[in-house]
Amino acid sequence: MTDATRPRVLVLRALGLGDLLTAVPALRGLRRALPGHELVFAAPARLAGACAATGTVDRLLPTTAPGREVPASLPWRGPPPRLAVDLHGNGPPSHLLLRNLRPERLLAYAHPATPAVAGPAWHEDEHERTRWCRLLTWYGLPADPLDLALPRPRTPSPAPGAVVVHPGADAPARCWPAERFAAVAGRLRRTGHRVVITAGTGEAELARQVAHRAGLSAGDVLGGTADVPFARLAALIAHARCVIVGDTGLAHLASAFGTPSVVLFGPVSPRLWGPPDVPCHRVLWHGDHHGAARPGDAHGPRPDRRLLDITVDEVLHAAREAMRAPRKERVPGSATPASAS
């Protein structure tokens, strides 16, 4: 229920789970700077559980749009927001969507097509967490890109201590081949690890294929027909031994809980979307670290060649190294990591 006495802040980021999690440091900066405001987050309804888990959002305003497009409208009710914040992207569609609500103030990056928005310059080659913290800091609202931790979930894990393998991604360009994920999962199973395969909506066949080739049972697959409910997914990742995943939302969930991870990058460099630089997170990337940040099409129809250059042995070696490294859990609301007991 909305408290009509509290000024409202509307934040637009109508994207996916990974996008939400990379915005947590900025959301935490807003929460600290505006403690008496109601923070309303405009995003797809499927993110309601994840939004609540961040501890930063008072209410989700559900949005609808194809793919990663800006919604055509927002179901905003009541007086205009005191403040609107564009964390969706940079350009007239999102700027104008928020301006049409007549907020008292709009925080956004500058764009030549919307000269009334006097924000900072957009940098194409910038990590996503840093990008949105820099925006707020420019407006006098400090935010720390490393303040990304989520509170530990209270829901029991469906597979405590398991290695979680997530073969899916939003686009084929970021999907490492199923047979290679299966080879990794199978070898980990044969060396004594419990392995579970996770899948999002529509990925059931991919997950079953990986599990079958790895010698796992149908009970070792979570999700597929529908997304794993967020509370259950969060508990699984928070209590996992390691997460092996492509450049997608589960990688950011592992970062948020300090869970060891191996993240496979293809079309887009990890310097834009990678985990924090700590030993328990291992990044595999065969692009030029000093070259283009986006050398391939992140939404392309086939696996990127840089992703295909990653071998099964590399992933297994990285997983062993990640699991041996000290696990550093971050305290929500702080950029300081704490050693796990």
Disulfide bonds with the S-S distance in Angstrom:
none
